[in-house]
Amino acid sequence: MLRRALTTARCPPGGLSTTTRRTMSMWSHVEMGPKDPILGVTEAYQADTNPTKLNLGVGAYRDDNGKPWTLPCVQEASERIVKANLPHEYAPIAGFKVFVDKGLKLAYGHDCEVLNSGAIAGIQALSGTGSLRICGEFINRFSQGTKPAVYVPDPTWGNHIPIMQDSGLEVRKYRYYDRKSNGVDFSGLCDDINGAPSGSVVLMHVCAHNPTGADPTMEQWKEISQICKKKEHFVVMDSAYQGFASGDPDTDAAALRYFVQQGHQVALCQSFAKNFGLYGHRIGTFSMICGDAEEAKRVESQLKILARPMYSNPPIHGANLINTILDDPTLTKQWFTDVKTMADRIIDMRQSLTEALKTNGSTEDWSHINKQIGMFCFSGLSPEQVDMLASDHSVYLTRNGRISMAGVTTKNVEYLSKAIVDVRAKA
């Protein structure tokens, strides 16, 4: 009787009112989180009824018709996998070794002595985001002495900072971009890395820096390597655009391979979203150079322990796709063609936009558009000019002026150039 009375008192006939439930909820104090900047751009674009509207915020490749493109090599690999009726069992915690091995050879090179000696610990990871999180967690758990701060470029990909912070690490910035020259602030970069405490973590983009598209030259990479070695920094390389930047995977891996040749024990966060067009498959690897093969086994065992409570097992289909492609010389050759197709279209659109800006009356120097590389262009547009592009011309991009060149086509480049000239004239 007492239990029934208490139950009745807690939950009156008809249930609790919405107001009462909200007051009693243990989560009533939770505030609405801020919108993701790119999601906000997409939402504004979708709500716009202008038929000439442009979405230049999305970081995914589009063909010249503005449509997603499935790489022919991926299409062929998909058909083979379906015909083979591969099982849908769990992958091992570390992923498929055959896939990881091929991914690391693509990055480090087939002739990499450290890789071929077994001194690199590597596991499959959930694309770039997942590999970076594994990296941050490993640093947090296994760094000896004072926990190092992670230095990231200013600016950098928006997810770098929260990933490392949520891994329990302090994040600091080093100068990277010079808005006056619209290129790398090399002196500032070197000064900040050299001024960082010895043994700091320095995160770098292997190629096609996001969001600026501005990369150091090879000679500058060599100087950066010397500073990092002198300061005994731990270098984390984020590789999201191998092949997609220049059209040549070996060229795009040059900075990583140079650091390895110089004896750096780098960590590599490798993503296959952009260069294979496998955005939704969350496919990548995480690897660390170790002292020898025995140390690599111990490190890999701890990487698996970190991965297990995060996601238990990585997805299998993307790994099967890439393994199928890189295991077949014909499909590998097709991938080289496909990734160059994407890179070349982006490069062509950079040239077309530069020329159209001049044709439509701009007297400014837009050469940085061609000098930058990869999916994104740091235009130099101010936040106010970006707002005007949206309100006056229905052209949408992030307020830092980053243009996704994948959204620029032969059909809209003229409209975009006129819109930019217009807002620059009003500024």
C-alpha positions in Angstrom: 0.0 0.0 0.0 2.8 2.4 0.9 4.6 1.7 -2.4 1.4 2.3 -4.4 0.8 5.6 -2.6 4.3 6.8 -3.3 4.0 5.9 -6.9 0.7 7.7 -7.2 2.2 10.8 -5.6 5.1 10.8 -8.0 3.1 10.3 -11.1 -0.4 11.7 -11.1 -3.1 10.4 -13.5 -2.5 11.6 -17.0 1.3 11.8 -16.4 3.5 14.8 -15.7 3.0 18.1 -17.5 5.7 19.3 -19.9 6.6 22.1 -17.5 7.0 19.6 -14.6 9.1 17.2 -16.6 11.4 20.0 -17.7 11.8 21.2 -14.1 12.5 17.7 -12.8 14.9 16.7 -15.6 18.5 16.2 -14.5 19.6 17.8 -17.8 17.5 21.0 -17.5 20.7 23.0 -17.0 22.2 22.0 -20.3 22.5 25.0 -22.7 22.1 25.0 -26.5 25.5 24.5 -28.1 26.7 26.9 -30.8 26.2 25.9 -34.4 29.1 24.5 -36.4 30.2 27.3 -38.7 30.1 25.2 -41.8 26.7 23.7 -40.9 25.4 27.3 -40.5 26.6 28.1 -44.0 24.8 25.1 -45.4 21.6 25.9 -43.6 21.6 29.5 -44.9 22.3 28.2 -48.4 19.4 25.7 -48.2 17.0 28.4 -47.0 17.9 30.7 -49.9 15.5 30.6 -52.9 17.8 32.4 -55.3 18.3 30.0 -58.3 21.8 31.3 -58.8 22.9 30.6 -55.2 26.4 29.1 -54.5 27.5 27.0 -51.6 31.3 27.4 -51.3 31.5 26.1 -47.7 31.4 22.4 -48.0 34.7 20.5 -47.9 33.8 17.8 -50.4 34.7 17.4 -54.0 32.2 18.3 -56.7 32.4 17.7 -60.5 32.0 20.5 -63.0 28.2 20.1 -62.7 28.4 20.7 -59.0 27.6 17.0 -58.2 29.4 14.5 -55.9 31.7 12.2 -57.9 32.3 8.5 -57.3 35.8 7.7 -58.4 35.8 5.1 -61.2 38.3 3.0 -59.3 36.0 3.0 -56.3 33.0 2.1 -58.5 34.9 -0.9 -59.9 36.2 -2.0 -56.4 32.6 -1.8 -55.1 31.3 -4.1 -57.8 34.1 -6.6 -57.1 33.4 -6.6 -53.4 29.7 -7.3 -54.0 30.5 -10.1 -56.4 32.9 -11.6 -53.9 30.2 -11.6 -51.2 32.7 -10.6 -48.5 31.5 -11.3 -44.9 30.2 -8.5 -42.7 32.1 -9.7 -39.6 33.8 -7.4 -37.1 37.2 -6.1 -38.1 40.0 -6.6 -35.6 40.4 -3.7 -33.1 43.5 -2.6 -35.1 41.6 -3.0 -38.4 42.6 -5.1 -41.4 46.4 -5.4 -41.4 46.5 -5.7 -45.2 44.7 -2.4 -45.5 46.9 -0.6 -42.9 50.1 -1.9 -44.5 49.0 -0.6 -48.0 47.9 2.7 -46.5 51.2 3.3 -44.8 53.2 2.4 -47.8 51.2 4.9 -49.8 52.1 7.6 -47.2 55.7 6.7 -46.2 56.8 5.2 -49.6 57.5 1.7 -50.6 61.2 2.2 -50.0 60.9 3.6 -46.5 63.5 1.8 -44.3 61.8 2.5 -41.0 58.5 1.1 -42.4 60.1 -2.0 -44.0 62.0 -2.7 -40.7 58.7 -3.0 -38.8 59.5 0.0 -36.6 56.2 1.8 -37.4 53.1 1.0 -35.2 49.9 1.5 -37.2 46.2 0.8 -36.8 43.1 1.6 -38.8 41.3 4.7 -37.5 38.1 6.6 -38.1 39.5 8.9 -40.9 41.3 12.0 -39.9 39.2 12.9 -36.8 39.5 9.5 -35.3 43.2 9.2 -35.9 43.9 12.6 -34.4 41.8 11.6 -31.3 43.8 8.4 -30.9 47.0 10.5 -31.2 45.8 13.0 -28.6 44.8 10.2 -26.1 48.1 8.4 -26.6 50.1 11.6 -25.9 48.0 12.4 -22.9 48.4 8.9 -21.4 52.1 8.1 -22.2 54.0 11.4 -22.2 56.7 11.4 -19.5 57.2 14.2 -17.1 55.3 17.5 -17.7 52.5 17.0 -20.2 53.5 18.8 -23.4 51.3 21.4 -25.0 50.1 20.9 -28.6 51.0 23.7 -31.0 48.7 24.1 -34.0 48.9 26.5 -37.0 47.0 29.7 -36.8 44.6 29.2 -38.5 44.0 25.5 -38.7 41.3 23.0 -39.4 38.5 23.7 -36.9 38.5 20.3 -35.4 42.2 20.2 -34.4 41.7 22.3 -31.3 38.7 20.6 -29.7 40.1 17.1 -30.5 43.3 17.8 -28.6 41.6 19.7 -25.8 39.1 16.9 -25.3 42.1 14.5 -25.2 43.2 16.5 -22.1 45.9 18.5 -23.7 46.6 22.2 -23.7 46.5 23.7 -27.2 48.6 26.7 -28.2 49.0 28.3 -31.6 52.0 29.2 -33.8 51.9 31.8 -36.5 51.3 30.3 -39.9 49.4 32.7 -42.3 50.4 36.2 -43.4 47.2 38.0 -44.4 49.2 40.7 -46.1 50.9 38.4 -48.5 48.2 35.7 -48.5 50.9 33.1 -47.9 52.9 31.3 -45.2 54.2 33.6 -42.4 57.5 31.6 -42.5 59.5 33.9 -40.1 56.6 33.9 -37.6 56.2 30.1 -37.9 59.9 29.5 -37.3 60.1 32.0 -34.4 57.1 30.4 -32.6 58.2 26.8 -33.1 61.7 27.7 -32.0 60.3 29.6 -29.0 58.1 26.7 -27.9 59.3 24.7 -24.9 61.6 21.8 -25.9 59.7 18.6 -26.4 56.4 20.2 -27.4 54.0 18.6 -29.8 53.8 20.4 -33.1 50.9 19.6 -35.4 51.5 20.2 -39.1 49.5 19.7 -42.4 51.5 17.5 -44.8 50.1 19.3 -47.8 47.1 21.5 -48.9 46.8 23.3 -45.6 43.2 23.7 -44.4 41.9 26.4 -44.5 44.5 28.5 -46.3 45.8 26.3 -49.1 49.2 27.8 -48.4 52.1 25.3 -47.9 55.7 25.8 -47.1 58.2 25.2 -49.9 60.5 22.2 -49.7 63.4 24.4 -48.6 61.2 25.9 -45.9 60.2 22.4 -44.8 63.9 21.5 -44.4 64.4 24.5 -42.1 61.3 23.6 -40.1 62.7 20.1 -39.7 66.0 21.4 -38.4 64.2 23.6 -35.8 62.0 20.7 -34.6 65.0 18.4 -34.3 67.0 21.0 -32.4 64.1 21.5 -30.0 63.2 17.8 -29.8 59.6 18.5 -30.7 57.2 15.6 -31.4 55.8 16.2 -34.8 52.3 15.1 -35.7 51.5 15.1 -39.4 47.9 15.4 -40.6 47.6 14.0 -44.1 44.2 14.5 -45.6 45.0 15.4 -49.2 47.7 13.1 -50.5 47.3 13.1 -54.3 44.4 15.6 -54.2 46.7 18.6 -53.8 49.1 18.4 -56.7 47.7 15.4 -58.5 50.9 13.4 -57.6 50.8 11.4 -54.4 54.6 11.3 -54.1 54.9 15.0 -54.4 52.2 15.6 -51.8 54.0 13.2 -49.3 57.4 14.9 -49.7 57.3 16.8 -46.4 56.4 13.7 -44.4 59.0 11.5 -46.1 61.7 14.2 -45.6 61.0 14.4 -41.8 61.2 10.6 -41.6 64.5 10.5 -43.5 65.8 13.1 -41.0 65.1 10.8 -38.1 62.0 12.4 -36.7 59.7 10.0 -34.8 56.6 11.5 -36.3 53.0 10.4 -35.8 50.9 10.3 -38.9 47.1 10.9 -39.0 46.1 9.6 -42.5 42.6 10.1 -44.0 41.2 8.6 -47.2 38.1 10.8 -47.3 39.2 13.4 -49.8 41.7 11.5 -52.1 39.4 8.4 -52.5 36.1 10.3 -52.2 35.1 8.0 -49.3 33.8 10.8 -47.0 31.1 8.8 -45.4 33.1 5.6 -44.8 35.3 7.2 -42.1 38.4 5.4 -43.2 42.0 6.2 -42.3 45.1 5.1 -40.3 47.1 6.3 -37.4 50.8 5.4 -37.1 53.8 6.3 -35.0 57.5 5.8 -35.7 59.2 3.8 -32.9 62.7 2.9 -32.0 62.5 -0.6 -33.3 60.1 -3.4 -34.2 59.7 -4.6 -30.7 58.8 -1.1 -29.4 56.4 -0.8 -32.3 54.6 -3.9 -31.1 54.3 -2.5 -27.6 53.0 0.9 -28.9 50.5 -0.8 -31.2 49.2 -2.9 -28.2 48.4 0.4 -26.4 46.8 2.0 -29.5 44.4 -1.0 -29.5 43.7 -0.5 -25.9 42.8 3.2 -26.6 40.6 2.3 -29.6 38.7 -0.5 -27.9 36.5 1.7 -25.5 36.2 4.5 -28.2 34.6 2.5 -31.1 35.6 -1.1 -30.5 36.2 -2.0 -34.1 36.7 0.2 -37.2 34.3 0.0 -40.2 35.1 -2.6 -42.8 33.7 -1.5 -46.2 36.0 1.5 -46.8 39.0 -0.6 -45.8 37.9 -3.3 -48.3 37.5 -0.7 -51.0 41.0 0.8 -50.6 42.6 -2.6 -50.1 41.0 -3.8 -53.3 42.2 -0.7 -55.2 45.8 -0.7 -53.9 46.1 -4.5 -54.2 45.4 -4.4 -58.0 47.9 -2.6 -60.3 45.2 -1.8 -62.8 43.0 -0.2 -60.1 45.9 1.5 -58.5 46.8 3.1 -61.9 43.1 4.1 -62.3 43.2 5.8 -58.8 46.3 7.8 -59.9 44.2 9.0 -62.9 41.1 9.7 -60.8 42.9 11.7 -58.1 44.7 13.7 -60.7 41.4 14.4 -62.4 40.1 16.0 -59.2 43.3 17.9 -58.5 43.5 19.2 -62.1 39.9 20.5 -62.0 40.6 22.4 -58.8 43.8 23.9 -60.3 41.9 24.9 -63.4 39.2 26.6 -61.4 41.9 28.6 -59.5 43.2 29.9 -62.8 39.7 30.6 -64.2 38.7 32.5 -61.1 41.9 34.6 -61.2 41.4 35.5 -64.8 37.7 36.2 -64.3 38.4 38.6 -61.5 40.7 40.6 -63.7 38.3 40.4 -66.7 35.5 41.8 -64.5 37.5 44.9 -63.5 39.5 44.0 -60.4 42.9 45.6 -60.3 44.0 43.7 -57.2 46.7 41.1 -57.0 44.9 37.7 -56.9 48.0 35.6 -57.6 47.6 33.9 -54.2 44.6 32.0 -55.5 46.9 30.2 -58.0 49.8 29.8 -55.5 47.6 28.1 -52.9 46.9 24.4 -53.4 44.2 21.8 -52.5 40.5 22.1 -51.9 40.5 25.5 -50.2 41.4 29.1 -51.1 41.9 31.7 -48.4 40.5 34.5 -50.5 41.4 37.5 -48.3 37.8 38.5 -48.1 36.8 40.1 -44.8 33.9 38.7 -42.6 31.8 41.8 -43.6 32.5 41.1 -47.3 31.5 37.5 -46.8 28.3 38.6 -45.3 27.7 40.9 -48.3 28.3 38.0 -50.7 25.5 36.1 -49.0 23.0 38.9 -48.6 23.6 40.6 -52.0 24.6 37.6 -54.3 23.5 34.4 -52.5 27.1 33.2 -52.4 27.9 31.3 -49.2 31.2 30.6 -47.5 32.7 30.7 -44.0 33.3 34.1 -42.5 37.1 33.7 -42.5 37.0 34.0 -46.3 37.7 30.4 -47.1 36.4 29.3 -50.5 35.9 25.6 -51.2 37.3 25.6 -54.8 35.4 22.3 -55.3 32.2 24.3 -55.5 33.6 26.5 -58.3 32.7 25.4 -61.8 32.9 26.6 -65.4 29.2 27.4 -65.1 29.4 29.7 -62.0 32.9 31.1 -62.0 31.9 34.2 -63.9 29.0 34.9 -61.4 31.3 34.4 -58.5 34.0 36.7 -59.8 31.5 39.5 -60.4 30.1 39.1 -56.9 33.6 39.3 -55.4 34.5 42.4 -57.4 31.2 44.0 -56.3 31.7 43.4 -52.6 35.3 44.5 -52.7 34.3 47.8 -54.4 31.8 48.4 -51.6 34.2 47.7 -48.8 
